[in-house]
Amino acid sequence: MFMDDHNPPHYHAIYGEYEALIDINNPSVFAGRLPPRVLGLVIEWTNLHQKELLDDWNRAQDHRPLEKIEPLQ
């Protein structure tokens, strides 16, 4: 996430040379591309941590430090 980033609430998922912007409210890619297997894992992680991601989005908009979110196990 980046401070003062544009709506909708999202984060940047980067995998090698791929990058996608992931919508937090409706877990999906709205820009960019990830390999299908990676995208599946990213969407699963987003669904598991949606509230935490939205909380971090709000922190980023207020220029506050982000909280660490656990990786997919």
HELIX and SHEET records of a PDB file:
HELIX    1   1 PRO A   36  LEU A   48  1                                  13    
HELIX    2   2 GLN A   50  GLN A   61  1                                  12    
SHEET    1   A 3 HIS A  10  TYR A  15  0                                        
SHEET    2   A 3 TYR A  18  ASP A  23 -1                                        
SHEET    3   A 3 SER A  28  ARG A  33 -1                                        
END                                                                             
